[in-house]
Amino acid sequence: MKTEKLLHGVLCSSFFFFAPIYAILILYINTAGGFSVEDYRTIRGTAIGEYEEKKSRFIAQLSFADSEEKAVAFLEQVRAANRTARHNVYAYRLREGSRERYSDDGEPAKTAGTPALEVLQHSGLTDLIVVITRYFGGVLLGTGGLVRAYTTATSRALEAAEVVTVRSVVALDVTVDYGIYERADLLIKAAGGKLAEPEFTDKVTLRWQMPEHIEGPLLTQLQELTRGTANVTVSEPFYAAF
């Protein structure tokens, strides 16, 4: 009996000793490779906003960038296209490592890159970069004028951008007869699915994406519609703009 109690105590002590390690391992497995990324908002593609004051032109170019390499590549692209410009100010925000960077690129400190970054921060968006190219008009704008110009140009680029939410989704497809194609199409749309172009052969193949974990009721409806013959393929979850 004493031996059993001693063994039980050792096992309990071992569990509580290793429990934090197990928790760390589980957290690592769940987060490695981006599997536990929360929904976030960013932009699709690129957008441009312009502002002019006292003959100085400020051209803000905004782009999606989900890595530092992509952000720097976009910056170099804009610089190469505007070699004669006086300044190419930039700011970017990345989810990866919660990184934020900016540069005044020769403008007085905190009058260019800082206000541009603040606009991005206030938008709540991430994984994006803005590069504001200034063509000097010959008149100095002063500290207040520069802050206003870089803030306004960045804001206008954001206003022109298409904002999207990136979330965990699944891709699905099903092949149905022509007679029930339209009803299947309506069910998918009503369930929140985003349909791609259907494929028409002797039957109709529908392909769509929808947020993870909400596909269950739709699968039941499709089974009922096809009287149990629907073979719906559901992918592993992945992250995409939706």
C-alpha positions in Angstrom: 0.0 0.0 0.0 2.8 2.4 0.9 4.5 1.6 -2.4 1.3 2.3 -4.4 0.9 5.7 -2.6 4.5 6.6 -3.3 4.2 5.7 -6.9 0.9 7.7 -7.2 2.7 10.7 -5.6 5.6 10.5 -8.0 3.3 10.3 -11.1 1.2 13.3 -9.9 4.4 15.3 -9.2 5.7 14.4 -12.7 2.4 15.5 -14.3 2.5 18.9 -12.6 6.2 19.3 -13.5 5.7 18.5 -17.1 2.3 20.1 -17.6 3.7 23.5 -18.5 6.0 21.9 -21.0 3.1 20.0 -22.6 1.2 23.3 -22.7 4.1 25.0 -24.4 4.4 22.2 -26.9 0.6 22.3 -27.7 0.8 26.1 -28.1 3.8 25.7 -30.5 2.0 23.1 -32.5 -1.1 25.2 -32.8 0.8 28.4 -33.8 3.6 27.0 -35.9 3.1 27.6 -39.6 0.3 30.2 -39.0 -2.4 27.7 -38.1 -3.7 29.9 -35.2 -3.7 33.2 -37.0 -6.7 35.3 -36.1 -8.8 37.2 -38.7 -7.3 40.5 -39.7 -7.9 43.3 -42.1 -5.6 44.4 -44.9 -5.9 45.6 -48.5 -6.1 43.8 -51.8 -3.5 44.8 -54.4 -2.5 48.5 -54.6 -4.0 52.0 -54.4 -2.9 55.5 -55.0 -3.7 58.8 -53.3 -2.4 62.3 -54.2 -2.1 65.7 -52.6 -0.7 68.9 -53.8 0.3 72.0 -51.9 2.3 75.1 -53.2 3.3 73.1 -56.3 4.7 70.2 -54.3 3.1 66.9 -55.3 2.8 64.1 -52.8 1.9 60.7 -54.5 1.1 58.0 -52.0 1.2 54.4 -53.3 -0.2 51.7 -51.0 0.4 48.0 -51.5 -0.4 44.7 -49.7 2.8 43.2 -48.3 2.8 40.3 -45.8 6.6 40.1 -45.4 9.5 42.5 -45.0 10.9 41.2 -48.3 7.7 42.1 -50.2 7.5 45.5 -48.5 11.1 46.3 -49.4 10.6 45.1 -53.0 7.6 47.5 -53.4 9.6 50.3 -51.9 12.5 49.7 -54.4 10.0 49.5 -57.3 8.5 52.9 -56.4 12.0 54.4 -56.0 13.1 53.1 -59.4 10.1 54.6 -61.1 10.6 58.0 -59.4 14.4 58.6 -59.5 14.0 62.3 -60.0 11.8 62.8 -57.0 13.2 64.7 -54.0 11.9 62.2 -51.4 10.4 58.7 -51.3 9.0 58.4 -47.7 7.7 55.1 -46.5 5.9 53.3 -43.7 4.7 49.8 -43.3 3.0 47.5 -40.8 3.4 43.7 -40.7 1.6 41.0 -38.7 4.7 38.9 -38.7 6.6 39.9 -35.5 4.2 42.9 -35.2 6.8 44.9 -37.1 6.4 48.6 -37.9 9.0 50.7 -39.9 9.1 54.1 -41.4 11.6 56.6 -42.9 11.4 60.3 -43.4 13.9 60.0 -46.3 15.5 63.4 -45.8 12.5 65.3 -44.6 12.7 66.9 -41.2 12.3 64.3 -38.4 8.8 63.1 -37.6 7.2 65.2 -40.4 6.8 62.5 -43.1 7.2 58.8 -42.2 5.8 59.2 -38.7 2.5 60.8 -39.8 2.2 58.2 -42.6 2.7 55.3 -40.1 0.1 56.9 -37.7 -2.5 56.9 -40.5 -1.8 53.2 -41.1 -2.1 52.5 -37.3 -5.4 54.3 -37.0 -6.8 52.4 -39.9 -6.5 49.1 -38.0 -5.0 47.5 -41.2 -1.8 45.5 -41.3 0.4 43.7 -43.9 0.7 46.8 -46.0 3.2 49.5 -47.0 2.7 53.1 -48.2 5.4 54.9 -50.2 4.9 58.7 -50.6 6.8 60.3 -53.4 7.3 64.0 -53.2 8.1 66.2 -56.2 9.3 69.5 -54.7 7.5 72.6 -55.9 10.2 75.1 -54.9 8.4 76.4 -51.8 9.1 75.2 -48.2 6.0 74.0 -46.5 7.2 74.1 -42.9 6.7 71.4 -40.3 2.9 71.7 -40.1 2.5 71.7 -43.9 4.6 68.6 -44.3 2.7 66.7 -41.6 -0.6 67.7 -43.3 0.7 66.7 -46.8 2.0 63.3 -45.9 -1.1 62.5 -43.7 -3.5 63.6 -46.4 -1.8 61.7 -49.2 -1.7 58.5 -47.2 -5.3 58.9 -46.1 -6.4 59.3 -49.7 -4.6 56.2 -50.7 -6.4 54.3 -48.0 -9.7 55.7 -49.1 -9.0 54.3 -52.6 -8.0 50.9 -51.4 -10.1 47.8 -51.3 -10.1 46.6 -47.7 -10.5 42.8 -47.1 -10.6 40.5 -44.2 -8.2 37.6 -44.1 -9.6 34.6 -42.3 -9.5 30.8 -42.1 -11.5 29.3 -44.9 -12.1 26.0 -46.6 -12.5 25.3 -50.4 -15.4 23.0 -51.4 -16.7 21.5 -54.6 -19.6 19.4 -55.6 -20.9 18.0 -59.0 -24.6 18.0 -59.5 -27.1 17.4 -62.3 -28.3 20.3 -64.5 -31.8 20.0 -63.0 -30.7 21.0 -59.5 -27.8 23.2 -60.4 -29.6 26.5 -59.8 -31.0 25.4 -56.4 -27.5 24.2 -55.3 -26.1 27.6 -56.4 -28.7 29.4 -54.3 -28.0 27.3 -51.3 -24.3 27.9 -51.4 -24.7 31.7 -51.8 -27.3 31.8 -48.9 -24.8 29.9 -46.7 -22.2 32.6 -47.3 -20.1 30.8 -49.9 -18.1 32.7 -52.5 -18.5 30.9 -55.8 -16.0 30.5 -58.6 -17.1 30.1 -62.2 -19.0 26.7 -62.6 -17.6 24.0 -64.8 -20.1 22.7 -67.3 -19.7 19.2 -68.8 -22.3 16.4 -68.8 -23.0 17.7 -65.2 -22.2 21.0 -63.4 -19.3 21.3 -60.9 -19.6 24.1 -58.4 -16.5 25.3 -56.5 -16.6 27.8 -53.6 -14.9 29.1 -50.5 -16.5 29.8 -47.1 -15.3 30.5 -43.6 -14.2 27.4 -41.7 -16.6 25.7 -39.3 -19.8 27.0 -40.8 -20.1 24.5 -43.7 -22.0 21.8 -41.7 -25.6 22.9 -42.4 -24.9 23.5 -46.0 -23.5 20.0 -46.5 -26.7 18.7 -45.0 -28.8 20.8 -47.3 -26.8 19.6 -50.4 -27.3 16.0 -49.3 -31.0 16.5 -49.0 -31.2 18.3 -52.4 -29.3 15.5 -54.1 -31.1 12.7 -52.1 -27.9 11.6 -50.6 -25.8 11.4 -53.8 -23.8 14.6 -53.3 -20.1 14.0 -52.9 -18.8 17.3 -51.5 -15.1 17.7 -51.2 -13.9 19.9 -48.4 -10.2 21.1 -48.2 -8.0 21.6 -45.2 -8.4 25.1 -43.7 -6.2 27.9 -45.1 -6.0 31.6 -44.8 -7.3 33.9 -47.6 -9.0 37.2 -48.2 -12.7 36.7 -47.7 
